[in-house]
Every structure is written in C-alpha cells, then in structure tokens.
C-alpha cells in the first residue's frame, strides 16, 4: 500500500513466474493455510475454495452516472472527445489482443467523470466480494446500533488483509447469508450484482459499475456508512498483505494512497481459466480515482494480474494526460 498520514508505507508489487494451470492447482492444493504463499516460492496465492461452477444469466443495465465529489485532489479536466476516442480505441485493441474478457469502470472524483468498458457485464467476484461482505457487515452493525465486536474486527482484518476464506464463511453467515446480501445490495444501490443462490460467496456475480458504487460508499461522503465505518474499511484496504497489493495500484505514484481488495481463482466451469479482479482507489496530489477491473478467461494467475494492471494504468494514465 502507499502511504499518507496515518497510513502504512507502500508495499512492493511482486510478480510470479507463469506456470501452467495444472501445475498451479497441484501446488496450491498442498498448502493448508489460506491466502498467499511466499513470493520466494514463485507460486501464486491459493485460489478461493469455492470455485465458480455456474454463471448466472447476464442482465444488462447501463452504467449510472455519479455526482461529483469534492475531495483533497484539485483540478481535473476530464477527457476531451478526441482523448476519449483514443482511450476507447486502446482498450478495444487490448480486448482484441487478449483471450480474456474484462470490464472496467473508473471515476475521477475531481470531476465526477467516468470511463468504462463493459462496465455492465457480470463477472464472478472471487475474493473481491470480501470487500462487499465487510461493507454489509458494517451496515448491519449500524442498523443494530452497535460497533463491530472485537472478534468481528479480528475476523474482518484477516479476511481483508490476508484474504482468508474460512473466516469469510462465518462473516457471510453473519450478514444474513444470501437474504442479508440482497438486503445489503439494495442499501448500496447495486443494480446488477447477484449472490449465488446456494450461498457460494466466491460465485457472486457483479459488474464493474456496481463495484464503483461500492467504492463510493466506502470512500465518499453522503452514503449509507458512517465516517467511522468508512475510515475503518479504508485502513484495512490500505494495509493488505504485500503479496496481494497488485492491481489498481499499478496506476499509482509513489506518494499516493492506495486501498484495494483483489480476487483470483481458476474456474472449473471455464476450463480451469482464471478469474482475476481488482477493486480500489488511488488518491494523491492532483488525482483521485475509484477503479474497478474485472477479468475472466485468463490462461493463468500471472497473465490475469498483468491484464488487470495494464487496464488500470492505461485508463488512469489517460486521465492524467494534458488536454489537447
């Protein structure tokens, strides 16, 4: 993560060698602990235990525009029609070059402007849904007029910072399982996010547009979460384990604050191809972005991470280009 006052210092972004999916799966199954293995072993993190076996039918809805927010960053010109056309062409070229599908949604909080590609298309969340579960747990606690218990805070920290799957099972039940998820989705204003009907949280289907809505609830004023809850969630997002600090952070400068949650898993229903996602924010002098990148159909973990980072850095980089 990248630090600002009260935040932890930036974590080194690390990469692993590309290995075949079969070898990856065999090695991953040998690890008893959830989360990522050491970088020195050159093995991707352990995938979610609940591999996505079904894809729910797609329900296409438009990307809803967001209102501007006044934040610490200043300026921001947005994209001119020519720049938007150029950026769209670059993203479409990436789509033609890569076998994987992807959806991207970025909001510039200085202006409220958005850029998106397939932002209405549903993708499996994998572990990225843990950020939604955290948000819904905070909402539930607020509705009950209480703070999170010490045990809940310990579990939430493990879920977000280390992407622990076992504690996520318990917290998903605590928010009310699928019925609680549906209630939370309505509160957050999701338009196209569906929990798995049998409660397999890693198989939740979402869109990049809804993930930006989630980020607004966690980052911006005027949403359903209290300031204290938002500060707490962001502290967790800005202190994930170093080996999981990839993704939207690729578009950050050294002095930026970055908060994120990623998800990654091979899917049996898609021939063992990888679902790799990154959701978060990048904030620093002169820029303030919410970024959601969802991908599916990657040949392996490392290829998926590279695609996510290229998409994130390409869009935010274009938003930083001088107006021509």
C-alpha positions as CSV (number, residue, x, y, z in Angstrom):
1,X,0.0,0.0,0.0
2,X,1.0,3.6,-0.5
3,X,1.1,5.9,2.5
4,X,-0.4,9.1,3.5
5,X,-0.5,10.4,7.1
6,X,-2.0,7.6,9.4
7,X,-1.5,5.0,6.6
8,X,1.1,2.3,6.1
9,X,4.0,2.8,3.7
10,X,3.9,1.5,0.1
11,X,4.2,-2.2,-0.4
12,X,6.4,-3.6,-3.2
13,X,4.4,-5.0,-6.0
14,X,5.7,-8.5,-6.7
15,X,5.2,-10.9,-9.6
16,X,5.4,-14.6,-10.0
17,X,6.6,-16.7,-13.0
18,X,4.0,-18.0,-15.4
19,X,3.2,-21.7,-14.8
20,X,0.7,-23.9,-16.3
21,X,-2.7,-24.1,-14.7
22,X,-2.4,-27.8,-13.9
23,X,0.9,-27.3,-12.1
24,X,-0.5,-24.3,-10.2
25,X,-3.5,-26.2,-9.0
26,X,-1.5,-29.1,-7.8
27,X,0.9,-26.9,-5.9
28,X,-1.9,-24.8,-4.4
29,X,-3.7,-27.7,-3.0
30,X,-0.7,-28.7,-1.0
31,X,-0.9,-25.6,1.2
32,X,-3.0,-25.8,4.3
33,X,-3.1,-22.1,5.2
34,X,-5.4,-19.7,3.2
35,X,-4.1,-16.6,1.4
36,X,-0.8,-16.3,-0.5
37,X,2.3,-18.3,-0.3
38,X,5.7,-16.7,0.0
39,X,7.0,-14.8,-3.1
40,X,10.3,-16.6,-2.9
41,X,8.5,-19.9,-3.8
42,X,7.2,-18.3,-7.0
43,X,3.7,-19.7,-6.6
44,X,0.5,-17.7,-7.0
45,X,-1.8,-17.3,-3.9
46,X,-4.2,-20.0,-3.0
47,X,-7.4,-19.7,-5.0
48,X,-10.8,-19.4,-3.4
49,X,-12.0,-22.8,-2.2
50,X,-15.5,-22.4,-3.8
51,X,-14.6,-22.5,-7.5
52,X,-17.3,-20.9,-9.6
53,X,-19.2,-23.7,-11.2
54,X,-22.1,-21.8,-12.7
55,X,-22.6,-18.5,-14.4
56,X,-25.9,-16.7,-13.8
57,X,-27.6,-15.2,-16.7
58,X,-26.5,-11.7,-17.7
59,X,-28.8,-8.8,-17.0
60,X,-27.5,-5.9,-19.0
61,X,-28.1,-2.5,-17.3
62,X,-26.4,0.9,-18.2
63,X,-23.7,2.4,-16.2
64,X,-25.4,5.0,-14.0
65,X,-23.5,8.3,-13.8
66,X,-22.3,9.5,-10.5
67,X,-22.4,13.0,-8.9
68,X,-19.1,14.9,-8.5
69,X,-17.5,14.8,-5.0
70,X,-15.2,17.5,-3.6
71,X,-12.0,15.8,-2.3
72,X,-8.4,16.5,-1.5
73,X,-7.3,16.5,-5.1
74,X,-7.9,19.6,-7.2
75,X,-8.1,20.2,-10.9
76,X,-9.0,17.6,-13.4
77,X,-10.2,18.4,-16.9
78,X,-11.8,15.1,-17.9
79,X,-11.3,13.6,-21.3
80,X,-11.9,15.6,-24.4
81,X,-13.8,13.8,-27.2
82,X,-10.6,13.1,-29.0
83,X,-8.9,11.7,-25.9
84,X,-11.9,9.6,-25.0
85,X,-12.0,8.2,-28.6
86,X,-8.2,7.4,-28.4
87,X,-8.6,5.7,-25.0
88,X,-11.6,3.7,-26.1
89,X,-9.5,2.5,-29.2
90,X,-6.6,1.5,-26.9
91,X,-8.9,-0.5,-24.6
92,X,-10.7,-2.1,-27.5
93,X,-7.4,-3.1,-29.0
94,X,-6.4,-4.8,-25.7
95,X,-9.7,-6.7,-25.9
96,X,-8.8,-7.9,-29.4
97,X,-5.3,-8.9,-28.3
98,X,-6.3,-10.8,-25.2
99,X,-8.3,-14.0,-24.9
100,X,-9.8,-13.0,-21.6
101,X,-13.0,-10.9,-21.1
102,X,-12.8,-7.8,-19.0
103,X,-14.9,-5.0,-17.6
104,X,-13.5,-1.6,-16.4
105,X,-15.1,1.3,-14.6
106,X,-13.1,4.4,-13.4
107,X,-14.5,7.5,-11.8
108,X,-12.5,10.7,-11.5
109,X,-13.7,12.2,-8.2
110,X,-12.4,15.6,-9.1
111,X,-14.9,16.0,-11.9
112,X,-17.3,13.1,-11.4
113,X,-16.4,11.9,-14.9
114,X,-16.3,8.2,-15.7
115,X,-14.7,6.0,-18.2
116,X,-16.0,2.4,-18.7
117,X,-15.7,-0.6,-21.0
118,X,-18.1,-3.5,-20.5
119,X,-19.0,-2.0,-17.1
120,X,-22.5,-3.6,-17.2
121,X,-21.2,-7.1,-17.9
122,X,-21.3,-9.5,-15.0
123,X,-18.2,-11.4,-13.8
124,X,-17.6,-13.8,-10.9
125,X,-16.2,-11.8,-7.9
126,X,-13.9,-14.5,-6.4
127,X,-12.3,-12.9,-3.2
128,X,-13.1,-9.3,-4.3
129,X,-16.6,-9.9,-2.8
130,X,-14.9,-9.8,0.6
131,X,-14.9,-6.1,0.4
132,X,-18.7,-6.2,-0.2
133,X,-19.1,-8.5,2.8
134,X,-17.2,-6.1,5.0
135,X,-19.4,-3.2,3.9
136,X,-22.5,-5.2,4.5
137,X,-21.3,-6.2,8.0
138,X,-20.7,-2.6,8.8
139,X,-24.1,-1.7,7.6
140,X,-25.7,-4.4,9.6
141,X,-23.9,-3.3,12.8
142,X,-25.1,0.3,12.2
143,X,-28.7,-0.9,11.7
144,X,-28.4,-2.7,15.1
145,X,-27.0,0.4,16.7
146,X,-23.6,-1.1,17.7
147,X,-20.0,-1.2,16.8
148,X,-18.2,-4.4,15.5
149,X,-17.2,-6.7,18.3
150,X,-13.6,-7.4,19.0
151,X,-14.0,-10.9,17.5
152,X,-15.6,-9.4,14.4
153,X,-12.8,-6.9,13.9
154,X,-10.2,-9.7,14.2
155,X,-12.1,-11.8,11.6
156,X,-12.6,-8.8,9.2
157,X,-8.9,-7.9,9.4
158,X,-8.0,-11.4,8.5
159,X,-10.5,-11.5,5.7
160,X,-9.4,-8.3,4.0
161,X,-5.7,-8.2,4.7
162,X,-4.9,-11.8,4.1
163,X,-8.0,-12.9,2.1
164,X,-8.8,-15.7,4.5
165,X,-11.6,-17.9,3.2
166,X,-12.6,-19.7,6.4
167,X,-13.4,-16.6,8.3
168,X,-15.3,-15.3,5.3
169,X,-17.6,-18.2,5.5
170,X,-18.6,-17.2,9.1
171,X,-18.9,-13.5,8.2
172,X,-21.1,-14.3,5.2
173,X,-23.5,-16.1,7.6
174,X,-23.3,-13.2,10.0
175,X,-24.6,-10.7,7.4
176,X,-27.6,-12.9,6.8
177,X,-26.4,-15.2,4.1
178,X,-28.0,-14.7,0.7
179,X,-31.0,-12.8,2.1
180,X,-28.8,-10.5,4.0
181,X,-26.7,-10.0,0.9
182,X,-29.7,-9.0,-1.1
183,X,-30.8,-6.5,1.6
184,X,-27.3,-5.0,1.6
185,X,-27.2,-4.8,-2.2
186,X,-30.4,-2.7,-2.1
187,X,-29.0,-0.4,0.5
188,X,-25.8,0.1,-1.5
189,X,-27.7,0.8,-4.7
190,X,-26.4,-2.1,-6.7
191,X,-28.2,-2.7,-10.0
192,X,-26.7,-5.9,-11.3
193,X,-25.0,-7.9,-8.5
194,X,-26.4,-11.3,-7.7
195,X,-25.4,-13.6,-4.8
196,X,-25.0,-17.3,-5.6
197,X,-28.3,-19.0,-4.8
198,X,-26.6,-21.6,-2.7
199,X,-24.5,-19.1,-0.8
200,X,-21.2,-19.7,-2.5
201,X,-19.9,-16.2,-1.9
202,X,-17.0,-16.5,-4.3
203,X,-19.5,-17.2,-7.1
204,X,-21.3,-13.9,-6.6
205,X,-21.8,-12.1,-9.9
206,X,-21.1,-8.4,-10.2
207,X,-20.2,-5.6,-12.6
208,X,-17.5,-3.0,-12.7
209,X,-20.2,-0.3,-12.4
210,X,-21.6,-1.8,-9.1
211,X,-18.1,-2.1,-7.8
212,X,-17.5,1.6,-8.3
213,X,-20.8,2.1,-6.4
214,X,-19.4,0.1,-3.6
215,X,-16.2,2.2,-3.6
216,X,-18.2,5.3,-3.4
217,X,-20.0,4.0,-0.3
218,X,-16.6,3.3,1.3
219,X,-14.8,6.4,0.2
220,X,-17.2,9.3,-0.4
221,X,-19.4,11.3,1.9
222,X,-23.2,11.2,1.9
223,X,-23.5,7.4,1.6
224,X,-25.1,4.8,4.0
225,X,-21.9,4.3,6.0
226,X,-20.8,6.4,8.9
227,X,-17.5,8.3,8.7
228,X,-16.1,6.0,11.4
229,X,-17.0,2.9,9.4
230,X,-15.6,4.3,6.2
231,X,-12.3,5.2,7.9
232,X,-12.1,1.7,9.3
233,X,-12.7,0.0,6.0
234,X,-10.1,2.1,4.2
235,X,-7.5,1.4,6.8
236,X,-8.0,-2.3,6.1
237,X,-7.9,-1.7,2.3
238,X,-4.6,0.2,2.6
239,X,-2.9,-2.5,4.6
240,X,-3.5,-5.7,2.7
241,X,-0.6,-8.3,2.7
242,X,2.2,-7.1,0.4
243,X,1.9,-10.0,-2.0
244,X,-1.7,-9.1,-2.6
245,X,-1.0,-5.4,-3.3
246,X,-1.2,-5.7,-7.1
247,X,-3.9,-4.5,-9.4
248,X,-5.3,-1.0,-9.3
249,X,-2.1,0.1,-7.5
250,X,-0.3,-0.2,-10.9
251,X,-1.7,3.3,-11.7
252,X,-0.3,4.9,-8.5
253,X,2.5,7.3,-7.9
254,X,5.0,6.8,-5.0
255,X,3.2,9.5,-2.9
256,X,-0.3,8.1,-3.4
257,X,-2.6,6.4,-1.0
258,X,-4.0,3.1,-2.4
259,X,-6.7,1.0,-0.9
260,X,-7.8,-2.2,-2.6
261,X,-9.2,-5.7,-2.5
262,X,-8.4,-8.3,-5.1
263,X,-9.9,-11.7,-6.1
264,X,-8.4,-14.6,-8.1
265,X,-9.4,-18.2,-8.8
266,X,-9.3,-20.7,-11.6
267,X,-12.8,-21.9,-12.6
268,X,-13.7,-25.5,-13.5
269,X,-16.7,-24.3,-15.4
270,X,-14.4,-22.3,-17.7
271,X,-11.9,-25.0,-18.4
272,X,-9.6,-24.0,-15.5
273,X,-9.1,-20.5,-16.8
274,X,-8.5,-17.7,-14.3
275,X,-10.9,-15.1,-12.9
276,X,-8.7,-12.2,-11.7
277,X,-10.2,-8.9,-10.3
278,X,-9.0,-5.7,-8.5
279,X,-11.2,-3.1,-6.9
280,X,-9.9,0.0,-5.1
281,X,-8.9,3.7,-5.1
282,X,-5.8,5.7,-5.9
283,X,-5.5,9.1,-4.3
284,X,-2.7,11.6,-4.3
285,X,-1.7,15.2,-5.2
286,X,-3.7,16.2,-8.3
287,X,-5.7,13.0,-8.8
288,X,-8.4,10.9,-7.0
289,X,-9.8,7.8,-8.7
290,X,-12.1,4.9,-8.0
291,X,-11.1,1.9,-10.1
292,X,-12.8,-1.5,-10.7
293,X,-11.3,-4.0,-13.1
294,X,-12.9,-7.4,-13.5
295,X,-11.5,-10.2,-15.8
296,X,-12.3,-13.8,-16.7
297,X,-10.8,-16.4,-19.0
298,X,-7.1,-15.7,-18.2
299,X,-4.7,-18.5,-19.0
300,X,-3.1,-18.3,-15.6
301,X,-2.8,-16.1,-12.5
302,X,0.2,-14.0,-13.6
303,X,-1.4,-13.3,-17.0
304,X,-4.6,-12.1,-15.3
305,X,-2.7,-9.8,-12.9
306,X,-0.8,-8.3,-15.8
307,X,-4.0,-7.7,-17.7
308,X,-5.7,-6.0,-14.7
309,X,-2.7,-3.8,-14.1
310,X,-2.4,-2.8,-17.7
311,X,-6.0,-1.8,-17.8
312,X,-5.9,0.2,-14.6
313,X,-2.7,2.0,-15.5
314,X,-3.9,2.7,-19.1
315,X,-7.1,4.3,-18.1
316,X,-5.8,6.4,-15.1
317,X,-2.8,7.3,-17.2
318,X,-5.0,8.6,-20.0
319,X,-7.0,10.7,-17.4
320,X,-3.7,12.3,-16.4
321,X,-2.7,13.4,-19.9
322,X,-2.8,17.1,-20.6
323,X,-5.8,18.3,-22.5
324,X,-5.0,18.7,-26.2
